[in-house]
């Protein structure tokens, strides 16, 4: 072999080794990201095992009596279900460890993390990256606070904040956008804390968490696409005052890994049967009528990242108006966007049409979680005014949550905690209006599109 040939061969081998190493490094980074989520507490502990084991004492009858008569393992399972906390799928007995969205902090208890909202259950399966539509965060924190006061235990940050800022008003959704506004209000562009600032004006509203597996397809974050996709933006919800700039900087590598893990996720396959012939028909109907906004799928797929103007989409405007230009400018000027190196949209005009990978599993629909099934999304005039989750079964016919519908919240429902079980679309931020595009389809065409959506 000549010297030139040997050189070329060495370069080729080096290129292949480098490529494999880079791929392995990426895989390792994603694995590290998941490990950080499962083992590192980026927030203070919310409650300990002793408090968790006494939460049932706050329940109404007959559930309270059922819990009192149950053994410890069954009672803990009931407690997870009561608040929509997901069991850890990696252990044989999930009642022996913290819930999936919490990390054990030695001597202090359970600390919440991203998986509280971003790991859910559908058709009996706990799926990482799936929105947790069972979560009842406000009720959980209220019951934790009552239990701690009875047990003479100190209150946590959530116990205190939730008395002034609602964490959620409907089961399965959270007031998460407002959390970010409040935490950011007390930081300057360099993340230095200024607790002497006046509280911001807030427009409380609940949001449905997006599926994390679609982050890899996006170039920006959130339902209006205003924020850049980078690891620093993911850190918004850990901006407690005791986390100074040095702490945030030291945690950056972990959040780079967490973003890598998020982008490694893939959607789950549909758990039922699919009429493939009908789905094939639906694919073409979808391409002609929906593809310009939501993209095309399969070989040569394309996602346009299109923001649809509010006057066109017609969905609830509260989320768009809740974030002020001032708050968006704070992100643009500061550390979260790398001082403007990553683009921030100061005045978005509407909502981002999301990728629809795994859409079958992500009910309820629209950015506020107001539409319980894909069938209702395709039949705008049939969307319920008020609905409740009937049980934990999956509606394969309509593809989504099995529900009971109501014209209004029953007068017999008196307490705020009970009202959270009813999704009332007449309330601010909860409208199920808009996205009327399916009205131009015939009923057979809607059935075909529904079948196609199961394949994504």
RASULDA-V221444 format. One record per helix or strand of 3 or more residues. SS is the DSSP state (H for helix, E for strand). FROM is the first residue (numbers start at 1). TO is the last residue. If there is no record, write none. Layout:
((SS & FROM & TO) (SS & FROM & TO))
//
This chain:
((H & 3 & 39) (E & 45 & 47) (H & 49 & 52) (H & 55 & 58) (H & 63 & 69) (H & 72 & 83) (H & 94 & 96) (E & 102 & 105) (E & 109 & 112) (H & 115 & 118) (E & 119 & 122) (E & 125 & 128) (H & 137 & 151) (H & 157 & 161) (H & 176 & 185) (H & 212 & 217) (H & 233 & 238) (H & 245 & 264) (H & 276 & 289) (H & 291 & 294) (E & 307 & 309) (H & 310 & 313) (H & 318 & 322) (H & 325 & 333) (H & 335 & 337) (E & 350 & 352) (H & 359 & 361) (H & 374 & 378) (H & 380 & 382) (E & 386 & 395) (E & 400 & 406) (H & 416 & 419) (E & 422 & 424) (H & 437 & 440) (H & 443 & 453))
//
